[in-house]
Amino acid sequence: MKAAPCYRGRFAPSPSGPLHFGSAVAAIGSYLQARSAGGEWLLRMEDLDQGRTVAGAGDTILGGLESLGLYWDGPVLYQSARMAVYEEALQQLVDSGQAYPCGCTRKEVAGRPYPGTCRHGLPPGRNGRSLRLRTEGARYQIQDRIQGIELQMLEESVGDFIIRRGDGIPAYHLAVVVDDAFQGITEIVRGSDLLESTACHIHLQHALDYPLPAYAHLPVVTNTAGIKLSKQTGARAIDEIAPKDTWLRALSFLGQELPPPGEAVETIRDWAIAHWKLERVPRILSAC
Ligand code: GLU
């Protein structure tokens, strides 16, 4: 039997549009961190939110990754095929008294933290809409390998948070944590826009008795107005005809040494694996 690798990383795009430079940076950063450790790199499509999922975008993202020579291990995991697994985890949290039904509408609890309206039972005349996870006393010191140490006061800043939405869809926080444990991810390398979510994830890992992965949050690519490049803000797809340009821009964005000019994509990729240094990745958000 083949021994399990000591390092397993992943890239987990939401298929709401093609791979753009910002998501390519997250893919390349997580890929290089995994491969330079001799580890595996898994792929997961976060396609739970049908409102945001764009038909065909998942395949376009896979094509974009292949154009960059980024090949993943094993089959792609599609979250939309895993509803029963999320329901099981949700039930476990309800049965253990850690989660409770909430009857508040989004409008009623706009802003943060959640005031705890349904924490001690649904108010009379209210039906449960969503499920929330209790956060009493939850504070976590996150040791991020790029961003440093950060203390997140979960109860004070976020409060009991939603793990199943009012429309019945498992929340992003729940699905990501269940899947990272299922896929055996040992280190999560992703954009620093998700640093804020990390305390929710660690809290869920404790609640579900899962192993705790390490974290490294990459700087996010912004447009000239300082807004994160995203499919929502209309970021352009990477040019699959010029993958070398994307590699060179991404490596320089990530503070890495650049390979000698004129090489093929696969050679750039292998060179980048051999020369990858996490400690060179800048902490701060910077424009592209
Ligand atoms: N699906 C998320 C996104 O595309 C990333 C989730 C994660 O890496 O934890 O922003």
Residues whose N, C-alpha, C, O or C-beta is under 5 A from the ligand:
A	BS01	LIG	A12 P13 S14 E46 V176 R190
